Amino acid sequence: MTFGIDTRVQSIAVFREIESILSASGLGFGNIVKLTVFLAGDPRRGGTMDFEGFSKAYAEFFGTENQPHKVARSVVQVAALAHPEYLVEIEAIAVE
């Protein structure tokens, strides 16, 4: 699966995948109570994480008119993720 070339685009792809998983269980983003976000350093940014890019993607799914719930989240930079092109990994905890 190709997620995109930057943190914002990859974050949107991951959120859409989370949305699909939640939907299959009859849940939605309003059921998420906690996100843990791992951002790898982006080589195009001198190895620093792109928190702004992630935040822009987050704002497309949380705190919107359709989904006003803003979930608790922790965002940390990691040295690397499982695939060298991955910049984002998101763990979501949801409740019914």
N, C-alpha and C positions, 0 to 999 in steps of 0.2 A: 504494500500500500504506500503510495506517495502522499506525503502530507503537505509539502510545500517548501519553499526555500527560506522562509523566515519565521520567527517566533509567532507573530500574529497569525499568519496563514496556518501554521501547524497547530496552533491553539484552537482555531476555529474548527479544523478537521477533527481534533480530539474531542472537542465539545459536541460536535455532530455525532461522533461515534458513541459518546456517553448518552446523548439524547436517544439514539436508536436502542441502546441496551435498556435504558429506563422505560422507553415506550413499550418494548416487548413484555415488560413486567407490569404494564398499566400505570407507570409512574412518570413523573416529569421533573424538570429542574426545580420546581417548588418543593420536591421531596428531598432534595440534597441538603444535608445539614453541615457538611464539612468537606472542603477540598484541600488536598495537599498537592502542591505544584512543584515539580522539579524542573528547573530551567538549566540547560547546559550553556556554557559560554559560547557565544556566536563568534566564529573566526572573523566575520566581517565587521565585528564591533570590538576588535582587539581582545577577544576572549571573555568579554563581560556579558552577563545575561541581559536580555532585552525585556525588562520589566514593563516598560511602556507598551511594547507590542503585545505582551500578554494581557495587560490591563485593557487595551482597546478591544481585544477579542472577548474578554470577560464581560465587558459592558454591552456586548451584542446579545448576551444570553441572560444576564442578571441585572436587576434594577431597571428593567424596561417597563413599558406600559403593559405589555402582555404577561410579563413575569417580574413583578416588583420585588420579589424576595432577593435579598443580597446575602449570600451564604458566607459563613466564616471560612477563611482560607489562610493557609500558610504557603509562602513562596520562598523557595531556597535555590541558590545556585549550586549545581553539582559539577564535578570535574568532567563527567561524560555520562551518556546514556548508553543503552544496549547496542544501538546502531550509530555509527559516527555521524550520520546526517540528521539524527533526531535531536531537536532542540528542546522538546517539551514532553513531559510525562505528567499525567494528572491522575491522582487517586480521588475518587468521589465516594462519599458515604451518604447513602440515602435511607430514609425510613418511610414506612407507609403512613 
